[in-house]
Structure formats: structure tokens, C-alpha cells
């Protein structure tokens, strides 16, 4: 082959030379760099939250967070990949209605997921603070679902660096919220 990344002789290149190949490689590198920054933010916030909550309350926080994380799994359920595929296949005029339908479906799944996770927390006998924590973290899935849905066009245009910046911004807001709200959650937990 004339150009591109080719790991096996006599096979077409994995990434073609040209603007799409360059976008893909640069975007991939950007996503890795921004992902590493998100890990640093997460580790830092974990230290702060653990300090504010203490070991026992941090264990309760982790339990509530784990239950609420199921909402994210249910709200996605492969729909991001399906949305990316459908967006690429549809005509420009059909993309808007598909995006609206996808967002509506995902938000409906989030609402159902929030209800199920809170019901689980209640039936499992979690204390009031943990139930409120499950509710808060589950509801925090809404901005994530909206962002994932509206980045589908960016993915199809290979604007991976833009997606990485949005992911880092979302993570920074999430970490700031955790750090600023953890003393409040501790006060609520002590009051119970």
C-alpha cells in the first residue's frame, strides 16, 4: 500500500493517510491524555472525600455510588454505539429526529433506573442518608446521558479532541461537586 499504518504486508492499511487518519490518530492521543488527567482528578477527589467522610461513611458512600452506577449502565445499554452507527447511516434530515428519539429513550431509562435504584436502597434497608445519596448520584446521570447523546455527531466527525475536552470538563465539574458537597453529606449523615 502507498501509505498509512500497515502492520501486515499485503493487507490494506489500518489507518489511511489523509485528513481522517490524522484526525483519528490525533484524537486518539488526545483522548488518552485527557483520560489520564481525569484519573488524576478522580484520585485527588477520592482522597478529599475520604478525608471528609471517614472510613465508615466513605464505605456507605461507595455502596450508594455502586447502586446508583447501575443507572448509567441501564441508560446506555449499547445505545451510544447504536446511535453512532445510525447517525452515520441516516441522511442529514433524518438525524435530528433520531437524536431526539434516542435522547428521549435514554432519559426515560434514567428515570426508570433512578426509581429502581432508590426502591432497591429502601428495600435493602439503607438509612435515609444512603437512600438520598443513591437518589442524588442516580439523578446525576442525566447530564452524562445528555452529553453522551449529543457527542454522537462529534464522534461521527472524528472530533475526538473536542469530546475529550468535554469529558474532562464534565469530570472536573463532578469532582468539584464531590469535594464541595462532601462536608454537607457528612453533616447530613451525622444528623441522622
Short mmCIF file of the C-alpha atoms (twelve columns), coordinates in Angstrom:
data_MODEL
# 
_entry.id   MODEL 
# 
loop_
_atom_site.group_PDB 
_atom_site.id 
_atom_site.type_symbol 
_atom_site.label_atom_id 
_atom_site.label_alt_id 
_atom_site.label_comp_id 
_atom_site.label_asym_id 
_atom_site.label_seq_id 
_atom_site.Cartn_x 
_atom_site.Cartn_y 
_atom_site.Cartn_z 
_atom_site.pdbx_PDB_model_num 
ATOM 1   C CA . UNK A 1   0.000   0.000  0.000  1 
ATOM 2   C CA . UNK A 2   1.064   3.523  -0.755 1 
ATOM 3   C CA . UNK A 3   0.546   4.992  2.706  1 
ATOM 4   C CA . UNK A 4   -1.000  4.670  6.119  1 
ATOM 5   C CA . UNK A 5   -0.387  2.423  9.082  1 
ATOM 6   C CA . UNK A 6   0.095   -1.129 7.876  1 
ATOM 7   C CA . UNK A 7   1.051   -3.891 10.304 1 
ATOM 8   C CA . UNK A 8   0.782   -6.813 7.875  1 
ATOM 9   C CA . UNK A 9   2.258   -6.949 4.380  1 
ATOM 10  C CA . UNK A 10  -0.216  -7.366 1.518  1 
ATOM 11  C CA . UNK A 11  -3.093  -6.102 3.675  1 
ATOM 12  C CA . UNK A 12  -4.839  -2.742 3.423  1 
ATOM 13  C CA . UNK A 13  -3.601  -0.192 5.957  1 
ATOM 14  C CA . UNK A 14  -5.435  0.063  9.277  1 
ATOM 15  C CA . UNK A 15  -5.425  3.863  9.132  1 
ATOM 16  C CA . UNK A 16  -5.283  5.639  5.802  1 
ATOM 17  C CA . UNK A 17  -3.122  8.671  5.223  1 
ATOM 18  C CA . UNK A 18  -5.110  11.832 4.854  1 
ATOM 19  C CA . UNK A 19  -7.329  14.027 6.971  1 
ATOM 20  C CA . UNK A 20  -9.466  11.248 8.505  1 
ATOM 21  C CA . UNK A 21  -6.463  9.161  9.529  1 
ATOM 22  C CA . UNK A 22  -4.735  12.191 11.001 1 
ATOM 23  C CA . UNK A 23  -7.890  13.195 12.910 1 
ATOM 24  C CA . UNK A 24  -8.271  9.684  14.237 1 
ATOM 25  C CA . UNK A 25  -4.686  9.402  15.454 1 
ATOM 26  C CA . UNK A 26  -4.527  12.907 16.967 1 
ATOM 27  C CA . UNK A 27  -7.944  12.486 18.534 1 
ATOM 28  C CA . UNK A 28  -6.986  9.124  19.992 1 
ATOM 29  C CA . UNK A 29  -3.833  10.556 21.537 1 
ATOM 30  C CA . UNK A 30  -5.842  13.483 22.924 1 
ATOM 31  C CA . UNK A 31  -8.413  11.145 24.447 1 
ATOM 32  C CA . UNK A 32  -5.660  9.163  26.190 1 
ATOM 33  C CA . UNK A 33  -4.038  12.341 27.555 1 
ATOM 34  C CA . UNK A 34  -7.352  13.745 28.795 1 
ATOM 35  C CA . UNK A 35  -8.298  10.351 30.251 1 
ATOM 36  C CA . UNK A 36  -5.093  10.392 32.310 1 
ATOM 37  C CA . UNK A 37  -5.997  13.886 33.557 1 
ATOM 38  C CA . UNK A 38  -9.443  12.588 34.543 1 
ATOM 39  C CA . UNK A 39  -7.809  9.789  36.546 1 
ATOM 40  C CA . UNK A 40  -5.667  12.329 38.402 1 
ATOM 41  C CA . UNK A 41  -8.796  14.364 39.215 1 
ATOM 42  C CA . UNK A 42  -10.616 11.253 40.423 1 
ATOM 43  C CA . UNK A 43  -7.774  10.096 42.651 1 
ATOM 44  C CA . UNK A 44  -7.461  13.582 44.159 1 
ATOM 45  C CA . UNK A 45  -11.171 13.837 44.832 1 
ATOM 46  C CA . UNK A 46  -11.231 10.382 46.403 1 
ATOM 47  C CA . UNK A 47  -8.582  11.481 48.894 1 
ATOM 48  C CA . UNK A 48  -10.534 14.622 49.810 1 
ATOM 49  C CA . UNK A 49  -13.893 12.840 50.075 1 
ATOM 50  C CA . UNK A 50  -12.378 10.024 52.151 1 
ATOM 51  C CA . UNK A 51  -10.836 12.592 54.488 1 
ATOM 52  C CA . UNK A 52  -14.151 14.418 54.952 1 
ATOM 53  C CA . UNK A 53  -16.328 11.328 55.329 1 
ATOM 54  C CA . UNK A 54  -14.021 8.964  57.220 1 
ATOM 55  C CA . UNK A 55  -13.702 5.252  56.565 1 
ATOM 56  C CA . UNK A 56  -17.205 4.129  57.590 1 
ATOM 57  C CA . UNK A 57  -19.075 6.947  55.849 1 
ATOM 58  C CA . UNK A 58  -16.865 6.519  52.786 1 
ATOM 59  C CA . UNK A 59  -17.922 2.853  52.702 1 
ATOM 60  C CA . UNK A 60  -21.568 3.941  52.762 1 
ATOM 61  C CA . UNK A 61  -20.843 6.464  50.016 1 
ATOM 62  C CA . UNK A 62  -19.201 3.749  47.904 1 
ATOM 63  C CA . UNK A 63  -22.173 1.432  48.413 1 
ATOM 64  C CA . UNK A 64  -24.657 4.149  47.398 1 
ATOM 65  C CA . UNK A 65  -22.492 5.091  44.428 1 
ATOM 66  C CA . UNK A 66  -22.284 1.466  43.282 1 
ATOM 67  C CA . UNK A 67  -26.057 1.026  43.368 1 
ATOM 68  C CA . UNK A 68  -26.561 4.297  41.512 1 
ATOM 69  C CA . UNK A 69  -23.965 3.352  38.894 1 
ATOM 70  C CA . UNK A 70  -26.355 0.719  37.607 1 
ATOM 71  C CA . UNK A 71  -28.477 3.595  36.283 1 
ATOM 72  C CA . UNK A 72  -25.609 4.590  33.984 1 
ATOM 73  C CA . UNK A 73  -25.273 1.039  32.698 1 
ATOM 74  C CA . UNK A 74  -29.005 0.754  32.008 1 
ATOM 75  C CA . UNK A 75  -29.223 4.236  30.457 1 
ATOM 76  C CA . UNK A 76  -26.512 3.383  27.953 1 
ATOM 77  C CA . UNK A 77  -27.169 -0.295 27.237 1 
ATOM 78  C CA . UNK A 78  -25.248 -0.044 23.966 1 
ATOM 79  C CA . UNK A 79  -27.291 2.901  22.747 1 
ATOM 80  C CA . UNK A 80  -24.236 5.105  22.199 1 
ATOM 81  C CA . UNK A 81  -22.812 2.649  19.686 1 
ATOM 82  C CA . UNK A 82  -26.198 2.168  18.058 1 
ATOM 83  C CA . UNK A 83  -26.669 5.947  17.879 1 
ATOM 84  C CA . UNK A 84  -23.247 6.452  16.291 1 
ATOM 85  C CA . UNK A 85  -23.989 3.801  13.687 1 
ATOM 86  C CA . UNK A 86  -27.474 5.101  12.890 1 
ATOM 87  C CA . UNK A 87  -26.282 8.707  12.739 1 
ATOM 88  C CA . UNK A 88  -23.666 7.751  10.167 1 
ATOM 89  C CA . UNK A 89  -26.174 5.834  8.043  1 
ATOM 90  C CA . UNK A 90  -29.044 8.339  8.100  1 
ATOM 91  C CA . UNK A 91  -29.491 11.305 5.805  1 
ATOM 92  C CA . UNK A 92  -28.826 14.718 7.414  1 
ATOM 93  C CA . UNK A 93  -32.576 15.429 7.559  1 
ATOM 94  C CA . UNK A 94  -33.304 12.207 9.462  1 
ATOM 95  C CA . UNK A 95  -30.548 12.649 12.022 1 
ATOM 96  C CA . UNK A 96  -32.307 15.252 14.172 1 
ATOM 97  C CA . UNK A 97  -35.426 13.168 14.807 1 
ATOM 98  C CA . UNK A 98  -33.276 10.103 15.535 1 
ATOM 99  C CA . UNK A 99  -31.226 12.093 18.060 1 
ATOM 100 C CA . UNK A 100 -34.378 13.404 19.746 1 
ATOM 101 C CA . UNK A 101 -35.839 9.902  19.956 1 
ATOM 102 C CA . UNK A 102 -32.579 8.492  21.313 1 
ATOM 103 C CA . UNK A 103 -32.315 11.217 23.964 1 
ATOM 104 C CA . UNK A 104 -35.944 10.692 24.992 1 
ATOM 105 C CA . UNK A 105 -35.423 6.949  25.282 1 
ATOM 106 C CA . UNK A 106 -32.271 7.366  27.317 1 
ATOM 107 C CA . UNK A 107 -33.860 9.925  29.669 1 
ATOM 108 C CA . UNK A 108 -36.820 7.590  30.155 1 
ATOM 109 C CA . UNK A 109 -34.431 4.775  31.042 1 
ATOM 110 C CA . UNK A 110 -32.656 7.084  33.509 1 
ATOM 111 C CA . UNK A 111 -35.975 7.935  35.191 1 
ATOM 112 C CA . UNK A 112 -36.830 4.243  35.495 1 
ATOM 113 C CA . UNK A 113 -33.299 3.492  36.698 1 
ATOM 114 C CA . UNK A 114 -33.472 6.191  39.376 1 
ATOM 115 C CA . UNK A 115 -36.772 4.794  40.638 1 
ATOM 116 C CA . UNK A 116 -35.458 1.216  40.679 1 
ATOM 117 C CA . UNK A 117 -32.189 2.137  42.405 1 
ATOM 118 C CA . UNK A 118 -33.978 4.176  45.097 1 
ATOM 119 C CA . UNK A 119 -36.529 1.390  45.598 1 
ATOM 120 C CA . UNK A 120 -33.676 -1.100 45.943 1 
ATOM 121 C CA . UNK A 121 -31.966 1.129  48.525 1 
ATOM 122 C CA . UNK A 122 -35.195 1.392  50.529 1 
ATOM 123 C CA . UNK A 123 -35.974 -2.344 50.374 1 
ATOM 124 C CA . UNK A 124 -32.361 -3.196 51.225 1 
ATOM 125 C CA . UNK A 125 -32.765 -1.223 54.448 1 
ATOM 126 C CA . UNK A 126 -30.307 1.578  53.692 1 
ATOM 127 C CA . UNK A 127 -30.507 4.508  56.083 1 
ATOM 128 C CA . UNK A 128 -32.037 7.793  54.947 1 
ATOM 129 C CA . UNK A 129 -28.695 9.367  54.072 1 
ATOM 130 C CA . UNK A 130 -27.727 6.444  51.855 1 
ATOM 131 C CA . UNK A 131 -31.116 6.483  50.123 1 
ATOM 132 C CA . UNK A 132 -30.705 10.213 49.457 1 
ATOM 133 C CA . UNK A 133 -27.171 9.509  48.206 1 
ATOM 134 C CA . UNK A 134 -28.478 6.857  45.798 1 
ATOM 135 C CA . UNK A 135 -31.092 9.343  44.586 1 
ATOM 136 C CA . UNK A 136 -28.553 12.156 44.125 1 
ATOM 137 C CA . UNK A 137 -25.965 10.052 42.297 1 
ATOM 138 C CA . UNK A 138 -28.613 8.364  40.145 1 
ATOM 139 C CA . UNK A 139 -30.088 11.722 39.170 1 
ATOM 140 C CA . UNK A 140 -26.586 12.973 38.338 1 
ATOM 141 C CA . UNK A 141 -26.679 10.514 35.435 1 
ATOM 142 C CA . UNK A 142 -28.927 12.916 33.490 1 
ATOM 143 C CA . UNK A 143 -26.153 15.323 32.375 1 
ATOM 144 C CA . UNK A 144 -23.952 12.347 31.467 1 
ATOM 145 C CA . UNK A 145 -26.669 10.856 29.266 1 
ATOM 146 C CA . UNK A 146 -27.307 14.206 27.590 1 
ATOM 147 C CA . UNK A 147 -23.597 14.700 26.913 1 
ATOM 148 C CA . UNK A 148 -23.124 11.177 25.562 1 
ATOM 149 C CA . UNK A 149 -26.088 11.601 23.256 1 
ATOM 150 C CA . UNK A 150 -25.040 14.986 21.912 1 
ATOM 151 C CA . UNK A 151 -21.451 13.877 21.278 1 
ATOM 152 C CA . UNK A 152 -22.651 11.334 18.711 1 
ATOM 153 C CA . UNK A 153 -22.283 13.839 15.824 1 
ATOM 154 C CA . UNK A 154 -18.809 14.754 17.108 1 
ATOM 155 C CA . UNK A 155 -17.816 11.090 17.089 1 
ATOM 156 C CA . UNK A 156 -19.013 10.693 13.513 1 
ATOM 157 C CA . UNK A 157 -16.981 13.741 12.507 1 
ATOM 158 C CA . UNK A 158 -13.916 12.295 14.329 1 
ATOM 159 C CA . UNK A 159 -13.776 15.346 16.611 1 
ATOM 160 C CA . UNK A 160 -12.263 13.224 19.354 1 
ATOM 161 C CA . UNK A 161 -10.262 16.048 20.939 1 
ATOM 162 C CA . UNK A 162 -13.467 18.047 21.413 1 
ATOM 163 C CA . UNK A 163 -15.082 15.016 23.042 1 
ATOM 164 C CA . UNK A 164 -12.027 14.612 25.291 1 
ATOM 165 C CA . UNK A 165 -12.256 18.259 26.391 1 
ATOM 166 C CA . UNK A 166 -15.976 17.840 27.145 1 
ATOM 167 C CA . UNK A 167 -15.283 14.649 29.115 1 
ATOM 168 C CA . UNK A 168 -12.575 16.380 31.150 1 
ATOM 169 C CA . UNK A 169 -14.852 19.364 31.820 1 
ATOM 170 C CA . UNK A 170 -17.634 17.022 32.968 1 
ATOM 171 C CA . UNK A 171 -15.211 15.181 35.236 1 
ATOM 172 C CA . UNK A 172 -13.914 18.466 36.684 1 
ATOM 173 C CA . UNK A 173 -17.466 19.603 37.481 1 
ATOM 174 C CA . UNK A 174 -18.230 16.195 39.043 1 
ATOM 175 C CA . UNK A 175 -15.061 16.299 41.172 1 
ATOM 176 C CA . UNK A 176 -15.739 19.881 42.269 1 
ATOM 177 C CA . UNK A 177 -19.248 18.858 43.264 1 
ATOM 178 C CA . UNK A 178 -17.960 15.904 45.282 1 
ATOM 179 C CA . UNK A 179 -15.312 17.958 47.038 1 
ATOM 180 C CA . UNK A 180 -17.679 20.844 47.809 1 
ATOM 181 C CA . UNK A 181 -20.612 18.649 48.834 1 
ATOM 182 C CA . UNK A 182 -18.798 16.000 50.877 1 
ATOM 183 C CA . UNK A 183 -18.832 18.160 54.067 1 
ATOM 184 C CA . UNK A 184 -22.582 18.639 53.533 1 
ATOM 185 C CA . UNK A 185 -23.118 14.881 53.157 1 
ATOM 186 C CA . UNK A 186 -21.105 14.334 56.349 1 
ATOM 187 C CA . UNK A 187 -23.307 16.840 58.184 1 
ATOM 188 C CA . UNK A 188 -26.435 15.052 56.902 1 
ATOM 189 C CA . UNK A 189 -25.043 11.673 57.928 1 
ATOM 190 C CA . UNK A 190 -24.188 12.878 61.433 1 
ATOM 191 C CA . UNK A 191 -27.658 14.415 61.791 1 
ATOM 192 C CA . UNK A 192 -29.347 11.070 61.032 1 
# 
